[in-house]
């Protein structure tokens, strides 16, 4: 099996990446685009279209077109369902909006899982057209906020669509994997902020990266805040200009408004990569064409206030993690709205000392990371594999023979995800005869001696002057593989420590 896939689905777009022959590429759909709109249009009781065709026909078939499907999946209470009905022409039936009714002479009902299956089936066809294989091993991404029930719905839909689901991972982790953060080098105590601004929501997540492991320090989600607000700004400006020129209100017609929004979205995507600075559409209202000039400077001015509000969830996430801007080492931009140069500049200016990563298309970065993760997973997801190994006790070490280090060091706290690797560096002087490392269960710094127990004693003698690195690889079964590397001679010694009966993972 040589092809592995990463699938991202959002409220606005979906993206599929494939890893093959040590290369990761984003797959284009039949229209040649690397992202596919998350839109389904029902033409009649037996015929439906997905993606760009469905989106482009919305002004003719809005009553039977489904959008914002990710929001629909996340509806967990009556208030959310009512909010969705205000934005959607469809009616939701059943507990928590589990069924969706269509209108306009089409008598159909669909569950959320069935709607997702339709979307994922379209993406599977993209995979099939590029790989020509019968099996599609895939890692799929979801927001951190997804519940186990919502993840099960996604799992069922992806499986029913024909994907072999290997794992479901969180979107911020996938974004970090796309850039190989913590995977190619040991980034101890590195902190990474993932800023994702999509079509209808904004998420800010801070990750602690340590030896290839990601720990979520904080996450903040701002619903109903995304690229649609930028589109709204363009729509409002064009509507005002259209009314000034032709003395008619374009917003009076739903069909005209849909065409205007489509033109505004197109302008938003091309304004900074094209010499054409006009928002255009044919026959928007009573046969009148839309042709409004919006310079790049005017566009930046229209969205200025919206972009400034992006700083609020960033500050909230930093406060929740008890961090400052200076503590962030890397920032990853994800989501289609992050392609806007003005937003990229705002983030770069805010995190002046961090490395802001945007070389991978923000629309595609999460799918790319998921595809890379798929290559590391060898079997499908099962219920019994959904557990995370955690260290059941604190692990500490006592150092004897090094004068400039404290007697006790906390190696790993209880609850640390394992396997993991911790490396400590010590300096050997001419006065150092030998080093004794005692590995302890518990934390002597905060516990009585009776509450700690000795696991093993490692003694190293005849060490040359210079630095030595001692690495502790704590495995999934709780055993510890210890290596000692002398930086001068490059000699390496090792030992395996079997944990006591009450140590291990949970």
Secondary structure as a PSIPRED ss2 file (coil, helix, strand):
# PSIPRED VFORMAT (PSIPRED V4.0)

   1 X C   1.000  0.000  0.000
   2 X C   1.000  0.000  0.000
   3 X C   1.000  0.000  0.000
   4 X E   0.000  0.000  1.000
   5 X E   0.000  0.000  1.000
   6 X E   0.000  0.000  1.000
   7 X E   0.000  0.000  1.000
   8 X E   0.000  0.000  1.000
   9 X E   0.000  0.000  1.000
  10 X C   1.000  0.000  0.000
  11 X C   1.000  0.000  0.000
  12 X C   1.000  0.000  0.000
  13 X E   0.000  0.000  1.000
  14 X E   0.000  0.000  1.000
  15 X E   0.000  0.000  1.000
  16 X E   0.000  0.000  1.000
  17 X E   0.000  0.000  1.000
  18 X E   0.000  0.000  1.000
  19 X E   0.000  0.000  1.000
  20 X E   0.000  0.000  1.000
  21 X C   1.000  0.000  0.000
  22 X C   1.000  0.000  0.000
  23 X E   0.000  0.000  1.000
  24 X E   0.000  0.000  1.000
  25 X E   0.000  0.000  1.000
  26 X E   0.000  0.000  1.000
  27 X C   1.000  0.000  0.000
  28 X C   1.000  0.000  0.000
  29 X C   1.000  0.000  0.000
  30 X C   1.000  0.000  0.000
  31 X C   1.000  0.000  0.000
  32 X C   1.000  0.000  0.000
  33 X C   1.000  0.000  0.000
  34 X C   1.000  0.000  0.000
  35 X C   1.000  0.000  0.000
  36 X E   0.000  0.000  1.000
  37 X E   0.000  0.000  1.000
  38 X C   1.000  0.000  0.000
  39 X C   1.000  0.000  0.000
  40 X E   0.000  0.000  1.000
  41 X E   0.000  0.000  1.000
  42 X E   0.000  0.000  1.000
  43 X C   1.000  0.000  0.000
  44 X C   1.000  0.000  0.000
  45 X C   1.000  0.000  0.000
  46 X C   1.000  0.000  0.000
  47 X C   1.000  0.000  0.000
  48 X E   0.000  0.000  1.000
  49 X E   0.000  0.000  1.000
  50 X E   0.000  0.000  1.000
  51 X C   1.000  0.000  0.000
  52 X H   0.000  1.000  0.000
  53 X H   0.000  1.000  0.000
  54 X H   0.000  1.000  0.000
  55 X H   0.000  1.000  0.000
  56 X H   0.000  1.000  0.000
  57 X C   1.000  0.000  0.000
  58 X H   0.000  1.000  0.000
  59 X H   0.000  1.000  0.000
  60 X H   0.000  1.000  0.000
  61 X H   0.000  1.000  0.000
  62 X H   0.000  1.000  0.000
  63 X H   0.000  1.000  0.000
  64 X H   0.000  1.000  0.000
  65 X E   0.000  0.000  1.000
  66 X E   0.000  0.000  1.000
  67 X C   1.000  0.000  0.000
  68 X C   1.000  0.000  0.000
  69 X H   0.000  1.000  0.000
  70 X H   0.000  1.000  0.000
  71 X H   0.000  1.000  0.000
  72 X H   0.000  1.000  0.000
  73 X H   0.000  1.000  0.000
  74 X H   0.000  1.000  0.000
  75 X C   1.000  0.000  0.000
  76 X C   1.000  0.000  0.000
  77 X C   1.000  0.000  0.000
  78 X H   0.000  1.000  0.000
  79 X H   0.000  1.000  0.000
  80 X H   0.000  1.000  0.000
  81 X H   0.000  1.000  0.000
  82 X H   0.000  1.000  0.000
  83 X H   0.000  1.000  0.000
  84 X H   0.000  1.000  0.000
  85 X H   0.000  1.000  0.000
  86 X H   0.000  1.000  0.000
  87 X H   0.000  1.000  0.000
  88 X C   1.000  0.000  0.000
  89 X C   1.000  0.000  0.000
  90 X C   1.000  0.000  0.000
  91 X E   0.000  0.000  1.000
  92 X E   0.000  0.000  1.000
  93 X E   0.000  0.000  1.000
  94 X C   1.000  0.000  0.000
  95 X H   0.000  1.000  0.000
  96 X H   0.000  1.000  0.000
  97 X H   0.000  1.000  0.000
  98 X C   1.000  0.000  0.000
  99 X E   0.000  0.000  1.000
 100 X E   0.000  0.000  1.000
 101 X E   0.000  0.000  1.000
 102 X C   1.000  0.000  0.000
 103 X C   1.000  0.000  0.000
 104 X C   1.000  0.000  0.000
 105 X C   1.000  0.000  0.000
 106 X C   1.000  0.000  0.000
 107 X C   1.000  0.000  0.000
 108 X C   1.000  0.000  0.000
 109 X E   0.000  0.000  1.000
 110 X E   0.000  0.000  1.000
 111 X E   0.000  0.000  1.000
 112 X H   0.000  1.000  0.000
 113 X H   0.000  1.000  0.000
 114 X H   0.000  1.000  0.000
 115 X H   0.000  1.000  0.000
 116 X H   0.000  1.000  0.000
 117 X H   0.000  1.000  0.000
 118 X H   0.000  1.000  0.000
 119 X H   0.000  1.000  0.000
 120 X H   0.000  1.000  0.000
 121 X H   0.000  1.000  0.000
 122 X H   0.000  1.000  0.000
 123 X H   0.000  1.000  0.000
 124 X H   0.000  1.000  0.000
 125 X H   0.000  1.000  0.000
 126 X H   0.000  1.000  0.000
 127 X H   0.000  1.000  0.000
 128 X H   0.000  1.000  0.000
 129 X H   0.000  1.000  0.000
 130 X H   0.000  1.000  0.000
 131 X H   0.000  1.000  0.000
 132 X C   1.000  0.000  0.000
 133 X C   1.000  0.000  0.000
 134 X C   1.000  0.000  0.000
 135 X C   1.000  0.000  0.000
 136 X C   1.000  0.000  0.000
 137 X E   0.000  0.000  1.000
 138 X E   0.000  0.000  1.000
 139 X E   0.000  0.000  1.000
 140 X E   0.000  0.000  1.000
 141 X E   0.000  0.000  1.000
 142 X E   0.000  0.000  1.000
 143 X C   1.000  0.000  0.000
 144 X C   1.000  0.000  0.000
 145 X C   1.000  0.000  0.000
 146 X C   1.000  0.000  0.000
 147 X C   1.000  0.000  0.000
 148 X H   0.000  1.000  0.000
 149 X H   0.000  1.000  0.000
 150 X H   0.000  1.000  0.000
 151 X H   0.000  1.000  0.000
 152 X H   0.000  1.000  0.000
 153 X H   0.000  1.000  0.000
 154 X H   0.000  1.000  0.000
 155 X H   0.000  1.000  0.000
 156 X H   0.000  1.000  0.000
 157 X H   0.000  1.000  0.000
 158 X H   0.000  1.000  0.000
 159 X H   0.000  1.000  0.000
 160 X H   0.000  1.000  0.000
 161 X H   0.000  1.000  0.000
 162 X C   1.000  0.000  0.000
 163 X C   1.000  0.000  0.000
 164 X E   0.000  0.000  1.000
 165 X E   0.000  0.000  1.000
 166 X E   0.000  0.000  1.000
 167 X E   0.000  0.000  1.000
 168 X E   0.000  0.000  1.000
 169 X E   0.000  0.000  1.000
 170 X E   0.000  0.000  1.000
 171 X H   0.000  1.000  0.000
 172 X H   0.000  1.000  0.000
 173 X H   0.000  1.000  0.000
 174 X H   0.000  1.000  0.000
 175 X H   0.000  1.000  0.000
 176 X H   0.000  1.000  0.000
 177 X H   0.000  1.000  0.000
 178 X H   0.000  1.000  0.000
 179 X C   1.000  0.000  0.000
 180 X C   1.000  0.000  0.000
 181 X C   1.000  0.000  0.000
 182 X C   1.000  0.000  0.000
 183 X C   1.000  0.000  0.000
 184 X C   1.000  0.000  0.000
 185 X C   1.000  0.000  0.000
 186 X C   1.000  0.000  0.000
 187 X C   1.000  0.000  0.000
 188 X C   1.000  0.000  0.000
 189 X C   1.000  0.000  0.000
 190 X E   0.000  0.000  1.000
 191 X E   0.000  0.000  1.000
 192 X E   0.000  0.000  1.000
 193 X E   0.000  0.000  1.000
 194 X E   0.000  0.000  1.000
 195 X E   0.000  0.000  1.000
 196 X E   0.000  0.000  1.000
 197 X E   0.000  0.000  1.000
 198 X C   1.000  0.000  0.000
 199 X C   1.000  0.000  0.000
 200 X C   1.000  0.000  0.000
 201 X E   0.000  0.000  1.000
 202 X E   0.000  0.000  1.000
 203 X E   0.000  0.000  1.000
 204 X E   0.000  0.000  1.000
 205 X E   0.000  0.000  1.000
 206 X E   0.000  0.000  1.000
 207 X E   0.000  0.000  1.000
 208 X E   0.000  0.000  1.000
 209 X E   0.000  0.000  1.000
 210 X E   0.000  0.000  1.000
 211 X C   1.000  0.000  0.000
 212 X C   1.000  0.000  0.000
 213 X E   0.000  0.000  1.000
 214 X E   0.000  0.000  1.000
 215 X E   0.000  0.000  1.000
 216 X E   0.000  0.000  1.000
 217 X E   0.000  0.000  1.000
 218 X E   0.000  0.000  1.000
 219 X E   0.000  0.000  1.000
 220 X E   0.000  0.000  1.000
 221 X E   0.000  0.000  1.000
 222 X E   0.000  0.000  1.000
 223 X E   0.000  0.000  1.000
 224 X C   1.000  0.000  0.000
 225 X C   1.000  0.000  0.000
 226 X C   1.000  0.000  0.000
 227 X H   0.000  1.000  0.000
 228 X H   0.000  1.000  0.000
 229 X H   0.000  1.000  0.000
 230 X H   0.000  1.000  0.000
 231 X H   0.000  1.000  0.000
 232 X H   0.000  1.000  0.000
 233 X H   0.000  1.000  0.000
 234 X H   0.000  1.000  0.000
 235 X H   0.000  1.000  0.000
 236 X H   0.000  1.000  0.000
 237 X H   0.000  1.000  0.000
 238 X H   0.000  1.000  0.000
 239 X H   0.000  1.000  0.000
 240 X H   0.000  1.000  0.000
 241 X H   0.000  1.000  0.000
 242 X H   0.000  1.000  0.000
 243 X H   0.000  1.000  0.000
 244 X H   0.000  1.000  0.000
 245 X H   0.000  1.000  0.000
 246 X H   0.000  1.000  0.000
 247 X C   1.000  0.000  0.000
 248 X C   1.000  0.000  0.000
 249 X C   1.000  0.000  0.000
 250 X H   0.000  1.000  0.000
 251 X H   0.000  1.000  0.000
 252 X H   0.000  1.000  0.000
 253 X C   1.000  0.000  0.000
 254 X H   0.000  1.000  0.000
 255 X H   0.000  1.000  0.000
 256 X H   0.000  1.000  0.000
 257 X H   0.000  1.000  0.000
 258 X H   0.000  1.000  0.000
 259 X H   0.000  1.000  0.000
 260 X H   0.000  1.000  0.000
 261 X H   0.000  1.000  0.000
 262 X H   0.000  1.000  0.000
 263 X H   0.000  1.000  0.000
 264 X H   0.000  1.000  0.000
 265 X H   0.000  1.000  0.000
 266 X H   0.000  1.000  0.000
 267 X H   0.000  1.000  0.000
 268 X H   0.000  1.000  0.000
 269 X H   0.000  1.000  0.000
 270 X H   0.000  1.000  0.000
 271 X C   1.000  0.000  0.000
 272 X C   1.000  0.000  0.000
 273 X C   1.000  0.000  0.000
 274 X C   1.000  0.000  0.000
 275 X C   1.000  0.000  0.000
 276 X C   1.000  0.000  0.000
 277 X C   1.000  0.000  0.000
 278 X E   0.000  0.000  1.000
 279 X E   0.000  0.000  1.000
 280 X E   0.000  0.000  1.000
 281 X E   0.000  0.000  1.000
 282 X E   0.000  0.000  1.000
 283 X E   0.000  0.000  1.000
 284 X E   0.000  0.000  1.000
 285 X E   0.000  0.000  1.000
 286 X C   1.000  0.000  0.000
 287 X C   1.000  0.000  0.000
 288 X E   0.000  0.000  1.000
 289 X E   0.000  0.000  1.000
 290 X E   0.000  0.000  1.000
 291 X E   0.000  0.000  1.000
 292 X E   0.000  0.000  1.000
 293 X E   0.000  0.000  1.000
 294 X C   1.000  0.000  0.000
 295 X C   1.000  0.000  0.000
 296 X H   0.000  1.000  0.000
 297 X H   0.000  1.000  0.000
 298 X H   0.000  1.000  0.000
 299 X H   0.000  1.000  0.000
 300 X H   0.000  1.000  0.000
 301 X H   0.000  1.000  0.000
 302 X H   0.000  1.000  0.000
 303 X C   1.000  0.000  0.000
 304 X H   0.000  1.000  0.000
 305 X H   0.000  1.000  0.000
 306 X H   0.000  1.000  0.000
 307 X H   0.000  1.000  0.000
 308 X H   0.000  1.000  0.000
 309 X C   1.000  0.000  0.000
 310 X H   0.000  1.000  0.000
 311 X H   0.000  1.000  0.000
 312 X H   0.000  1.000  0.000
 313 X H   0.000  1.000  0.000
 314 X H   0.000  1.000  0.000
 315 X H   0.000  1.000  0.000
 316 X H   0.000  1.000  0.000
 317 X H   0.000  1.000  0.000
 318 X H   0.000  1.000  0.000
 319 X H   0.000  1.000  0.000
 320 X H   0.000  1.000  0.000
 321 X C   1.000  0.000  0.000
 322 X C   1.000  0.000  0.000
 323 X C   1.000  0.000  0.000
 324 X C   1.000  0.000  0.000
 325 X H   0.000  1.000  0.000
 326 X H   0.000  1.000  0.000
 327 X H   0.000  1.000  0.000
 328 X C   1.000  0.000  0.000
 329 X C   1.000  0.000  0.000
 330 X E   0.000  0.000  1.000
 331 X E   0.000  0.000  1.000
 332 X E   0.000  0.000  1.000
 333 X E   0.000  0.000  1.000
 334 X E   0.000  0.000  1.000
 335 X C   1.000  0.000  0.000
 336 X H   0.000  1.000  0.000
 337 X H   0.000  1.000  0.000
 338 X H   0.000  1.000  0.000
 339 X H   0.000  1.000  0.000
 340 X C   1.000  0.000  0.000
 341 X H   0.000  1.000  0.000
 342 X H   0.000  1.000  0.000
 343 X H   0.000  1.000  0.000
 344 X H   0.000  1.000  0.000
 345 X H   0.000  1.000  0.000
 346 X H   0.000  1.000  0.000
 347 X H   0.000  1.000  0.000
 348 X H   0.000  1.000  0.000
 349 X H   0.000  1.000  0.000
 350 X H   0.000  1.000  0.000
 351 X C   1.000  0.000  0.000
 352 X C   1.000  0.000  0.000
 353 X C   1.000  0.000  0.000
 354 X C   1.000  0.000  0.000
 355 X E   0.000  0.000  1.000
 356 X E   0.000  0.000  1.000
 357 X E   0.000  0.000  1.000
 358 X C   1.000  0.000  0.000
 359 X C   1.000  0.000  0.000
 360 X C   1.000  0.000  0.000
 361 X C   1.000  0.000  0.000
 362 X C   1.000  0.000  0.000
 363 X C   1.000  0.000  0.000
 364 X C   1.000  0.000  0.000
 365 X H   0.000  1.000  0.000
 366 X H   0.000  1.000  0.000
 367 X H   0.000  1.000  0.000
 368 X H   0.000  1.000  0.000
 369 X H   0.000  1.000  0.000
 370 X H   0.000  1.000  0.000
 371 X H   0.000  1.000  0.000
 372 X H   0.000  1.000  0.000
 373 X H   0.000  1.000  0.000
 374 X H   0.000  1.000  0.000
 375 X C   1.000  0.000  0.000
 376 X C   1.000  0.000  0.000
 377 X C   1.000  0.000  0.000
 378 X C   1.000  0.000  0.000
 379 X C   1.000  0.000  0.000
 380 X C   1.000  0.000  0.000
 381 X C   1.000  0.000  0.000
 382 X C   1.000  0.000  0.000
 383 X H   0.000  1.000  0.000
 384 X H   0.000  1.000  0.000
 385 X H   0.000  1.000  0.000
 386 X C   1.000  0.000  0.000
 387 X C   1.000  0.000  0.000
 388 X C   1.000  0.000  0.000
 389 X C   1.000  0.000  0.000
 390 X E   0.000  0.000  1.000
 391 X E   0.000  0.000  1.000
 392 X C   1.000  0.000  0.000
 393 X C   1.000  0.000  0.000
 394 X C   1.000  0.000  0.000
 395 X E   0.000  0.000  1.000
 396 X E   0.000  0.000  1.000
 397 X E   0.000  0.000  1.000
 398 X E   0.000  0.000  1.000
 399 X E   0.000  0.000  1.000
 400 X E   0.000  0.000  1.000
 401 X C   1.000  0.000  0.000
 402 X C   1.000  0.000  0.000
 403 X C   1.000  0.000  0.000
 404 X C   1.000  0.000  0.000
 405 X C   1.000  0.000  0.000
 406 X C   1.000  0.000  0.000
 407 X C   1.000  0.000  0.000
 408 X E   0.000  0.000  1.000
 409 X E   0.000  0.000  1.000
 410 X E   0.000  0.000  1.000
 411 X E   0.000  0.000  1.000
 412 X E   0.000  0.000  1.000
 413 X C   1.000  0.000  0.000
 414 X C   1.000  0.000  0.000
 415 X C   1.000  0.000  0.000
 416 X C   1.000  0.000  0.000
 417 X E   0.000  0.000  1.000
 418 X C   1.000  0.000  0.000
 419 X C   1.000  0.000  0.000
 420 X E   0.000  0.000  1.000
 421 X E   0.000  0.000  1.000
 422 X E   0.000  0.000  1.000
 423 X E   0.000  0.000  1.000
 424 X E   0.000  0.000  1.000
 425 X E   0.000  0.000  1.000
 426 X E   0.000  0.000  1.000
 427 X E   0.000  0.000  1.000
 428 X E   0.000  0.000  1.000
 429 X C   1.000  0.000  0.000
 430 X C   1.000  0.000  0.000
 431 X C   1.000  0.000  0.000
 432 X C   1.000  0.000  0.000
 433 X C   1.000  0.000  0.000
 434 X E   0.000  0.000  1.000
 435 X E   0.000  0.000  1.000
 436 X E   0.000  0.000  1.000
 437 X E   0.000  0.000  1.000
 438 X E   0.000  0.000  1.000
 439 X E   0.000  0.000  1.000
 440 X E   0.000  0.000  1.000
 441 X E   0.000  0.000  1.000
 442 X C   1.000  0.000  0.000
 443 X C   1.000  0.000  0.000
 444 X C   1.000  0.000  0.000
 445 X C   1.000  0.000  0.000
 446 X C   1.000  0.000  0.000
 447 X C   1.000  0.000  0.000
 448 X C   1.000  0.000  0.000
 449 X H   0.000  1.000  0.000
 450 X H   0.000  1.000  0.000
 451 X H   0.000  1.000  0.000
 452 X C   1.000  0.000  0.000
 453 X E   0.000  0.000  1.000
 454 X E   0.000  0.000  1.000
 455 X E   0.000  0.000  1.000
 456 X E   0.000  0.000  1.000
 457 X E   0.000  0.000  1.000
 458 X E   0.000  0.000  1.000
 459 X E   0.000  0.000  1.000
 460 X E   0.000  0.000  1.000
 461 X E   0.000  0.000  1.000
 462 X C   1.000  0.000  0.000
 463 X C   1.000  0.000  0.000
 464 X C   1.000  0.000  0.000
 465 X C   1.000  0.000  0.000
 466 X E   0.000  0.000  1.000
 467 X E   0.000  0.000  1.000
 468 X E   0.000  0.000  1.000
 469 X E   0.000  0.000  1.000
 470 X E   0.000  0.000  1.000
 471 X E   0.000  0.000  1.000
 472 X E   0.000  0.000  1.000
 473 X E   0.000  0.000  1.000
 474 X E   0.000  0.000  1.000
 475 X C   1.000  0.000  0.000
 476 X C   1.000  0.000  0.000
 477 X C   1.000  0.000  0.000
 478 X C   1.000  0.000  0.000
 479 X C   1.000  0.000  0.000
 480 X E   0.000  0.000  1.000
 481 X E   0.000  0.000  1.000
 482 X E   0.000  0.000  1.000
 483 X E   0.000  0.000  1.000
 484 X E   0.000  0.000  1.000
 485 X E   0.000  0.000  1.000
 486 X E   0.000  0.000  1.000
 487 X C   1.000  0.000  0.000
 488 X C   1.000  0.000  0.000
 489 X C   1.000  0.000  0.000
 490 X C   1.000  0.000  0.000
 491 X C   1.000  0.000  0.000
 492 X E   0.000  0.000  1.000
 493 X E   0.000  0.000  1.000
 494 X E   0.000  0.000  1.000
 495 X E   0.000  0.000  1.000
 496 X E   0.000  0.000  1.000
 497 X E   0.000  0.000  1.000
 498 X C   1.000  0.000  0.000
 499 X C   1.000  0.000  0.000
 500 X C   1.000  0.000  0.000
 501 X C   1.000  0.000  0.000
 502 X C   1.000  0.000  0.000
 503 X C   1.000  0.000  0.000
 504 X C   1.000  0.000  0.000
 505 X E   0.000  0.000  1.000
 506 X C   1.000  0.000  0.000
